[in-house]
Amino acid sequence: MNATNLQPAATDASATPELQGFIADLFASAESPATATLDDLRDILMGSDVFISDFGELMHRQDRTALVIEVDFLIDCRGHETPLVRLLVN
């Protein structure tokens, strides 16, 4: 934590279990490249109206709003090009 403004430092930002699960689903897919970044994840979340994970979970766009907000926060803290794999090891 930064003592002057009580904002988390960029290195403190990590993904919630929900976002980590979503990322893990993407990596389970053969179509997901190992080099996927936070920008790529945001594009996926903002994409189609309905998203079906490899495990059959149906998510409408409005269901993904919290994940998009979290990804935007992580982009602000860590940068657009942060590899998703870094979020899984924290």
A tleap script that builds the chain and sets N, CA, C and O, in Angstrom:
source leaprc.protein.ff14SB
mol = sequence {
  NMET ASN ALA THR ASN LEU GLN PRO ALA ALA
  THR ASP ALA SER ALA THR PRO GLU LEU GLN
  GLY PHE ILE ALA ASP LEU PHE ALA SER ALA
  GLU SER PRO ALA THR ALA THR LEU ASP ASP
  LEU ARG ASP ILE LEU MET GLY SER ASP VAL
  PHE ILE SER ASP PHE GLY GLU LEU MET HIE
  ARG GLN ASP ARG THR ALA LEU VAL ILE GLU
  VAL ASP PHE LEU ILE ASP CYS ARG GLY HIE
  GLU THR PRO LEU VAL ARG LEU LEU VAL CASN
}
set mol.1.N position { 0.830 -1.187 0.000 }
set mol.1.CA position { 0.000 0.000 0.000 }
set mol.1.C position { 0.869 1.242 0.000 }
set mol.1.O position { 1.911 1.288 0.654 }
set mol.2.N position { 0.433 2.238 -0.733 }
set mol.2.CA position { 1.096 3.522 -0.749 }
set mol.2.C position { 0.570 4.325 0.440 }
set mol.2.O position { -0.629 4.596 0.508 }
set mol.3.N position { 1.425 4.707 1.366 }
set mol.3.CA position { 0.997 5.367 2.600 }
set mol.3.C position { 0.388 6.741 2.365 }
set mol.3.O position { -0.417 7.191 3.181 }
set mol.4.N position { 0.738 7.415 1.292 }
set mol.4.CA position { 0.238 8.773 1.082 }
set mol.4.C position { -1.197 8.807 0.595 }
set mol.4.O position { -1.934 9.724 0.959 }
set mol.5.N position { -1.621 7.854 -0.207 }
set mol.5.CA position { -2.994 7.904 -0.708 }
set mol.5.C position { -3.773 6.613 -0.463 }
set mol.5.O position { -4.914 6.497 -0.910 }
set mol.6.N position { -3.187 5.648 0.231 }
set mol.6.CA position { -3.831 4.390 0.582 }
set mol.6.C position { -4.349 3.616 -0.622 }
set mol.6.O position { -5.288 2.831 -0.493 }
set mol.7.N position { -3.762 3.821 -1.768 }
set mol.7.CA position { -4.091 3.051 -2.961 }
set mol.7.C position { -3.135 1.873 -3.056 }
set mol.7.O position { -1.964 2.003 -2.701 }
set mol.8.N position { -3.616 0.717 -3.533 }
set mol.8.CA position { -2.706 -0.413 -3.655 }
set mol.8.C position { -1.629 -0.133 -4.690 }
set mol.8.O position { -1.888 0.485 -5.722 }
set mol.9.N position { -0.437 -0.589 -4.406 }
set mol.9.CA position { 0.646 -0.466 -5.387 }
set mol.9.C position { 0.356 -1.400 -6.545 }
set mol.9.O position { -0.372 -2.381 -6.392 }
set mol.10.N position { 0.924 -1.097 -7.702 }
set mol.10.CA position { 0.666 -1.895 -8.903 }
set mol.10.C position { 1.001 -3.364 -8.688 }
set mol.10.O position { 0.319 -4.236 -9.226 }
set mol.11.N position { 2.028 -3.648 -7.918 }
set mol.11.CA position { 2.408 -5.038 -7.713 }
set mol.11.C position { 1.461 -5.768 -6.768 }
set mol.11.O position { 1.502 -6.996 -6.691 }
set mol.12.N position { 0.603 -5.034 -6.043 }
set mol.12.CA position { -0.356 -5.657 -5.129 }
set mol.12.C position { -1.608 -6.153 -5.846 }
set mol.12.O position { -2.349 -6.962 -5.287 }
set mol.13.N position { -1.858 -5.694 -7.056 }
set mol.13.CA position { -3.086 -6.028 -7.767 }
set mol.13.C position { -3.059 -7.486 -8.205 }
set mol.13.O position { -2.128 -7.931 -8.876 }
set mol.14.N position { -4.096 -8.220 -7.812 }
set mol.14.CA position { -4.200 -9.614 -8.232 }
set mol.14.C position { -5.647 -9.916 -8.596 }
set mol.14.O position { -6.556 -9.165 -8.243 }
set mol.15.N position { -5.848 -11.005 -9.294 }
set mol.15.CA position { -7.173 -11.382 -9.764 }
set mol.15.C position { -7.959 -12.085 -8.660 }
set mol.15.O position { -7.394 -12.818 -7.849 }
set mol.16.N position { -9.266 -11.850 -8.643 }
set mol.16.CA position { -10.146 -12.549 -7.714 }
set mol.16.C position { -10.266 -14.007 -8.147 }
set mol.16.O position { -9.929 -14.343 -9.282 }
set mol.17.N position { -10.740 -14.870 -7.261 }
set mol.17.CA position { -10.938 -16.271 -7.650 }
set mol.17.C position { -11.872 -16.428 -8.853 }
set mol.17.O position { -11.669 -17.317 -9.680 }
set mol.18.N position { -12.893 -15.572 -8.957 }
set mol.18.CA position { -13.812 -15.645 -10.095 }
set mol.18.C position { -13.089 -15.366 -11.407 }
set mol.18.O position { -13.278 -16.079 -12.392 }
set mol.19.N position { -12.258 -14.320 -11.415 }
set mol.19.CA position { -11.522 -13.992 -12.632 }
set mol.19.C position { -10.477 -15.061 -12.926 }
set mol.19.O position { -10.268 -15.418 -14.085 }
set mol.20.N position { -9.820 -15.573 -11.892 }
set mol.20.CA position { -8.850 -16.644 -12.107 }
set mol.20.C position { -9.518 -17.873 -12.718 }
set mol.20.O position { -8.940 -18.528 -13.586 }
set mol.21.N position { -10.735 -18.188 -12.269 }
set mol.21.CA position { -11.478 -19.310 -12.843 }
set mol.21.C position { -11.808 -19.083 -14.303 }
set mol.21.O position { -11.708 -20.000 -15.118 }
set mol.22.N position { -12.206 -17.852 -14.638 }
set mol.22.CA position { -12.511 -17.510 -16.028 }
set mol.22.C position { -11.264 -17.652 -16.891 }
set mol.22.O position { -11.324 -18.192 -17.996 }
set mol.23.N position { -10.130 -17.164 -16.384 }
set mol.23.CA position { -8.867 -17.267 -17.117 }
set mol.23.C position { -8.474 -18.734 -17.276 }
set mol.23.O position { -8.026 -19.143 -18.347 }
set mol.24.N position { -8.638 -19.524 -16.221 }
set mol.24.CA position { -8.311 -20.951 -16.297 }
set mol.24.C position { -9.162 -21.641 -17.354 }
set mol.24.O position { -8.667 -22.505 -18.078 }
set mol.25.N position { -10.445 -21.267 -17.453 }
set mol.25.CA position { -11.311 -21.808 -18.508 }
set mol.25.C position { -10.763 -21.466 -19.884 }
set mol.25.O position { -10.766 -22.306 -20.784 }
set mol.26.N position { -10.289 -20.229 -20.051 }
set mol.26.CA position { -9.735 -19.821 -21.343 }
set mol.26.C position { -8.492 -20.627 -21.689 }
set mol.26.O position { -8.315 -21.037 -22.836 }
set mol.27.N position { -7.629 -20.854 -20.701 }
set mol.27.CA position { -6.408 -21.619 -20.954 }
set mol.27.C position { -6.710 -23.089 -21.222 }
set mol.27.O position { -5.920 -23.774 -21.871 }
set mol.28.N position { -7.841 -23.579 -20.732 }
set mol.28.CA position { -8.230 -24.963 -21.001 }
set mol.28.C position { -8.637 -25.136 -22.464 }
set mol.28.O position { -8.624 -26.247 -22.995 }
set mol.29.N position { -8.997 -24.030 -23.105 }
set mol.29.CA position { -9.387 -24.047 -24.512 }
set mol.29.C position { -8.152 -24.117 -25.394 }
set mol.29.O position { -7.155 -23.444 -25.134 }
set mol.30.N position { -8.223 -24.925 -26.427 }
set mol.30.CA position { -7.100 -25.043 -27.366 }
set mol.30.C position { -6.898 -23.751 -28.151 }
set mol.30.O position { -5.820 -23.520 -28.699 }
set mol.31.N position { -7.931 -22.907 -28.207 }
set mol.31.CA position { -7.848 -21.671 -28.989 }
set mol.31.C position { -7.149 -20.542 -28.234 }
set mol.31.O position { -6.763 -19.544 -28.842 }
set mol.32.N position { -6.985 -20.681 -26.942 }
set mol.32.CA position { -6.407 -19.612 -26.138 }
set mol.32.C position { -4.887 -19.680 -26.163 }
set mol.32.O position { -4.303 -20.666 -25.712 }
set mol.33.N position { -4.237 -18.635 -26.690 }
set mol.33.CA position { -2.771 -18.655 -26.735 }
set mol.33.C position { -2.157 -18.439 -25.358 }
set mol.33.O position { -2.715 -17.725 -24.525 }
set mol.34.N position { -1.027 -19.049 -25.130 }
set mol.34.CA position { -0.329 -18.899 -23.850 }
set mol.34.C position { 0.175 -17.478 -23.655 }
set mol.34.O position { 0.540 -17.096 -22.544 }
set mol.35.N position { 0.197 -16.695 -24.726 }
set mol.35.CA position { 0.688 -15.318 -24.657 }
set mol.35.C position { -0.441 -14.303 -24.485 }
set mol.35.O position { -0.208 -13.105 -24.649 }
set mol.36.N position { -1.651 -14.746 -24.161 }
set mol.36.CA position { -2.794 -13.844 -24.015 }
set mol.36.C position { -2.518 -12.811 -22.921 }
set mol.36.O position { -1.910 -13.120 -21.896 }
set mol.37.N position { -2.974 -11.584 -23.158 }
set mol.37.CA position { -2.731 -10.466 -22.246 }
set mol.37.C position { -4.041 -9.971 -21.631 }
set mol.37.O position { -5.122 -10.436 -21.990 }
set mol.38.N position { -3.927 -9.028 -20.707 }
set mol.38.CA position { -5.116 -8.407 -20.125 }
set mol.38.C position { -5.969 -7.742 -21.197 }
set mol.38.O position { -7.197 -7.787 -21.124 }
set mol.39.N position { -5.338 -7.129 -22.186 }
set mol.39.CA position { -6.089 -6.529 -23.298 }
set mol.39.C position { -6.901 -7.587 -24.038 }
set mol.39.O position { -8.063 -7.360 -24.374 }
set mol.40.N position { -6.291 -8.740 -24.293 }
set mol.40.CA position { -6.993 -9.833 -24.970 }
set mol.40.C position { -8.193 -10.290 -24.144 }
set mol.40.O position { -9.272 -10.533 -24.685 }
set mol.41.N position { -7.998 -10.405 -22.843 }
set mol.41.CA position { -9.081 -10.828 -21.960 }
set mol.41.C position { -10.218 -9.820 -21.986 }
set mol.41.O position { -11.387 -10.204 -22.020 }
set mol.42.N position { -9.890 -8.539 -21.971 }
set mol.42.CA position { -10.935 -7.510 -22.019 }
set mol.42.C position { -11.720 -7.610 -23.323 }
set mol.42.O position { -12.946 -7.495 -23.322 }
set mol.43.N position { -11.021 -7.824 -24.428 }
set mol.43.CA position { -11.697 -7.984 -25.722 }
set mol.43.C position { -12.659 -9.170 -25.697 }
set mol.43.O position { -13.770 -9.082 -26.220 }
set mol.44.N position { -12.233 -10.273 -25.092 }
set mol.44.CA position { -13.090 -11.456 -24.999 }
set mol.44.C position { -14.323 -11.154 -24.158 }
set mol.44.O position { -15.441 -11.499 -24.541 }
set mol.45.N position { -14.124 -10.516 -23.024 }
set mol.45.CA position { -15.247 -10.201 -22.137 }
set mol.45.C position { -16.226 -9.219 -22.764 }
set mol.45.O position { -17.426 -9.290 -22.499 }
set mol.46.N position { -15.734 -8.310 -23.585 }
set mol.46.CA position { -16.593 -7.306 -24.215 }
set mol.46.C position { -17.188 -7.807 -25.527 }
set mol.46.O position { -18.001 -7.115 -26.139 }
set mol.47.N position { -16.800 -8.977 -25.955 }
set mol.47.CA position { -17.200 -9.526 -27.247 }
set mol.47.C position { -18.676 -9.823 -27.372 }
set mol.47.O position { -19.511 -8.934 -27.207 }
set mol.48.N position { -18.996 -11.046 -27.658 }
set mol.48.CA position { -20.363 -11.449 -27.985 }
set mol.48.C position { -21.316 -11.251 -26.805 }
set mol.48.O position { -20.897 -11.121 -25.655 }
set mol.49.N position { -22.615 -11.233 -27.132 }
set mol.49.CA position { -23.630 -11.054 -26.098 }
set mol.49.C position { -23.671 -12.229 -25.130 }
set mol.49.O position { -23.935 -12.052 -23.941 }
set mol.50.N position { -23.408 -13.433 -25.644 }
set mol.50.CA position { -23.434 -14.637 -24.823 }
set mol.50.C position { -22.097 -15.341 -24.956 }
set mol.50.O position { -21.565 -15.469 -26.059 }
set mol.51.N position { -21.558 -15.795 -23.845 }
set mol.51.CA position { -20.285 -16.509 -23.831 }
set mol.51.C position { -20.516 -17.837 -23.134 }
set mol.51.O position { -21.121 -17.878 -22.062 }
set mol.52.N position { -20.044 -18.916 -23.727 }
set mol.52.CA position { -20.149 -20.231 -23.110 }
set mol.52.C position { -18.743 -20.739 -22.860 }
set mol.52.O position { -17.952 -20.882 -23.792 }
set mol.53.N position { -18.432 -21.012 -21.600 }
set mol.53.CA position { -17.100 -21.512 -21.264 }
set mol.53.C position { -16.962 -22.952 -21.730 }
set mol.53.O position { -17.943 -23.595 -22.104 }
set mol.54.N position { -15.728 -23.449 -21.701 }
set mol.54.CA position { -15.480 -24.836 -22.083 }
set mol.54.C position { -16.204 -25.811 -21.169 }
set mol.54.O position { -16.448 -26.957 -21.548 }
set mol.55.N position { -16.544 -25.364 -19.975 }
set mol.55.CA position { -17.227 -26.232 -19.023 }
set mol.55.C position { -18.737 -26.028 -19.058 }
set mol.55.O position { -19.448 -26.502 -18.172 }
set mol.56.N position { -19.232 -25.324 -20.077 }
set mol.56.CA position { -20.658 -25.174 -20.301 }
set mol.56.C position { -21.339 -24.058 -19.538 }
set mol.56.O position { -22.567 -23.967 -19.554 }
set mol.57.N position { -20.577 -23.206 -18.869 }
set mol.57.CA position { -21.178 -22.096 -18.134 }
set mol.57.C position { -21.592 -21.003 -19.110 }
set mol.57.O position { -20.782 -20.532 -19.908 }
set mol.58.N position { -22.851 -20.606 -19.040 }
set mol.58.CA position { -23.405 -19.570 -19.909 }
set mol.58.C position { -23.315 -18.229 -19.201 }
set mol.58.O position { -23.798 -18.079 -18.079 }
set mol.59.N position { -22.692 -17.245 -19.864 }
set mol.59.CA position { -22.561 -15.909 -19.279 }
set mol.59.C position { -23.046 -14.872 -20.286 }
set mol.59.O position { -22.527 -14.775 -21.398 }
set mol.60.N position { -24.051 -14.100 -19.878 }
set mol.60.CA position { -24.509 -12.987 -20.695 }
set mol.60.C position { -23.592 -11.796 -20.448 }
set mol.60.O position { -22.864 -11.762 -19.456 }
set mol.61.N position { -23.628 -10.823 -21.350 }
set mol.61.CA position { -22.753 -9.652 -21.223 }
set mol.61.C position { -22.922 -8.965 -19.864 }
set mol.61.O position { -21.929 -8.592 -19.238 }
set mol.62.N position { -24.152 -8.795 -19.404 }
set mol.62.CA position { -24.368 -8.118 -18.127 }
set mol.62.C position { -23.803 -8.928 -16.961 }
set mol.62.O position { -23.466 -8.356 -15.924 }
set mol.63.N position { -23.694 -10.242 -17.112 }
set mol.63.CA position { -23.095 -11.085 -16.071 }
set mol.63.C position { -21.585 -10.883 -15.984 }
set mol.63.O position { -20.972 -11.194 -14.963 }
set mol.64.N position { -20.997 -10.373 -17.034 }
set mol.64.CA position { -19.546 -10.194 -17.086 }
set mol.64.C position { -19.103 -8.790 -16.669 }
set mol.64.O position { -17.907 -8.500 -16.676 }
set mol.65.N position { -20.038 -7.923 -16.309 }
set mol.65.CA position { -19.713 -6.535 -15.976 }
set mol.65.C position { -18.674 -6.442 -14.862 }
set mol.65.O position { -17.714 -5.680 -14.979 }
set mol.66.N position { -18.851 -7.198 -13.795 }
set mol.66.CA position { -17.900 -7.142 -12.677 }
set mol.66.C position { -16.514 -7.594 -13.120 }
set mol.66.O position { -15.510 -7.035 -12.678 }
set mol.67.N position { -16.450 -8.604 -13.992 }
set mol.67.CA position { -15.153 -9.067 -14.487 }
set mol.67.C position { -14.479 -8.000 -15.341 }
set mol.67.O position { -13.264 -7.816 -15.262 }
set mol.68.N position { -15.264 -7.293 -16.159 }
set mol.68.CA position { -14.706 -6.221 -16.993 }
set mol.68.C position { -14.147 -5.109 -16.106 }
set mol.68.O position { -13.062 -4.590 -16.372 }
set mol.69.N position { -14.874 -4.745 -15.067 }
set mol.69.CA position { -14.402 -3.705 -14.144 }
set mol.69.C position { -13.104 -4.149 -13.480 }
set mol.69.O position { -12.172 -3.357 -13.337 }
set mol.70.N position { -13.046 -5.403 -13.079 }
set mol.70.CA position { -11.825 -5.924 -12.457 }
set mol.70.C position { -10.656 -5.921 -13.437 }
set mol.70.O position { -9.540 -5.551 -13.073 }
set mol.71.N position { -10.909 -6.330 -14.673 }
set mol.71.CA position { -9.848 -6.328 -15.687 }
set mol.71.C position { -9.374 -4.903 -15.948 }
set mol.71.O position { -8.174 -4.671 -16.089 }
set mol.72.N position { -10.292 -3.949 -16.012 }
set mol.72.CA position { -9.898 -2.544 -16.203 }
set mol.72.C position { -8.997 -2.068 -15.066 }
set mol.72.O position { -8.018 -1.361 -15.306 }
set mol.73.N position { -9.321 -2.451 -13.829 }
set mol.73.CA position { -8.487 -2.094 -12.682 }
set mol.73.C position { -7.098 -2.719 -12.820 }
set mol.73.O position { -6.088 -2.055 -12.588 }
set mol.74.N position { -7.054 -3.990 -13.198 }
set mol.74.CA position { -5.764 -4.667 -13.360 }
set mol.74.C position { -4.947 -4.043 -14.488 }
set mol.74.O position { -3.725 -3.944 -14.387 }
set mol.75.N position { -5.616 -3.625 -15.559 }
set mol.75.CA position { -4.916 -2.940 -16.655 }
set mol.75.C position { -4.315 -1.635 -16.141 }
set mol.75.O position { -3.171 -1.311 -16.457 }
set mol.76.N position { -5.085 -0.885 -15.348 }
set mol.76.CA position { -4.565 0.366 -14.780 }
set mol.76.C position { -3.352 0.116 -13.888 }
set mol.76.O position { -2.402 0.898 -13.896 }
set mol.77.N position { -3.381 -0.962 -13.129 }
set mol.77.CA position { -2.294 -1.261 -12.183 }
set mol.77.C position { -1.095 -1.934 -12.834 }
set mol.77.O position { 0.049 -1.592 -12.536 }
set mol.78.N position { -1.349 -2.883 -13.717 }
set mol.78.CA position { -0.280 -3.728 -14.244 }
set mol.78.C position { 0.090 -3.430 -15.696 }
set mol.78.O position { 1.200 -3.741 -16.127 }
set mol.79.N position { -0.825 -2.835 -16.449 }
set mol.79.CA position { -0.561 -2.533 -17.851 }
set mol.79.C position { -1.300 -3.460 -18.800 }
set mol.79.O position { -1.638 -4.592 -18.454 }
set mol.80.N position { -1.544 -2.955 -20.010 }
set mol.80.CA position { -2.312 -3.676 -21.031 }
set mol.80.C position { -1.674 -4.993 -21.450 }
set mol.80.O position { -2.376 -5.962 -21.741 }
set mol.81.N position { -0.370 -5.031 -21.481 }
set mol.81.CA position { 0.336 -6.190 -22.031 }
set mol.81.C position { 0.705 -7.243 -20.986 }
set mol.81.O position { 1.504 -8.135 -21.270 }
set mol.82.N position { 0.140 -7.151 -19.794 }
set mol.82.CA position { 0.433 -8.138 -18.755 }
set mol.82.C position { -0.088 -9.506 -19.184 }
set mol.82.O position { -1.271 -9.640 -19.497 }
set mol.83.N position { 0.767 -10.520 -19.206 }
set mol.83.CA position { 0.311 -11.869 -19.572 }
set mol.83.C position { -0.675 -12.411 -18.534 }
set mol.83.O position { -0.482 -12.236 -17.331 }
set mol.84.N position { -1.723 -13.064 -19.010 }
set mol.84.CA position { -2.726 -13.613 -18.103 }
set mol.84.C position { -2.142 -14.661 -17.169 }
set mol.84.O position { -2.607 -14.820 -16.040 }
set mol.85.N position { -1.137 -15.366 -17.631 }
set mol.85.CA position { -0.534 -16.411 -16.807 }
set mol.85.C position { 0.009 -15.840 -15.496 }
set mol.85.O position { 0.063 -16.556 -14.496 }
set mol.86.N position { 0.404 -14.588 -15.478 }
set mol.86.CA position { 0.885 -13.955 -14.240 }
set mol.86.C position { -0.219 -13.828 -13.201 }
set mol.86.O position { 0.054 -13.812 -12.001 }
set mol.87.N position { -1.455 -13.738 -13.651 }
set mol.87.CA position { -2.569 -13.607 -12.720 }
set mol.87.C position { -2.935 -14.942 -12.094 }
set mol.87.O position { -3.582 -14.976 -11.048 }
set mol.88.N position { -2.537 -16.025 -12.707 }
set mol.88.CA position { -2.858 -17.349 -12.186 }
set mol.88.C position { -1.872 -17.825 -11.136 }
set mol.88.O position { -2.209 -18.685 -10.322 }
set mol.89.N position { -0.676 -17.291 -11.137 }
set mol.89.CA position { 0.336 -17.744 -10.193 }
set mol.89.C position { 0.337 -16.952 -8.900 }
set mol.89.O position { 1.001 -17.350 -7.944 }
set mol.90.N position { -0.380 -15.853 -8.840 }
set mol.90.CA position { -0.409 -15.043 -7.606 }
set mol.90.C position { -1.259 -15.696 -6.556 }
set mol.90.O position { -1.401 -15.162 -5.456 }
savepdb mol mol.pdb
quit
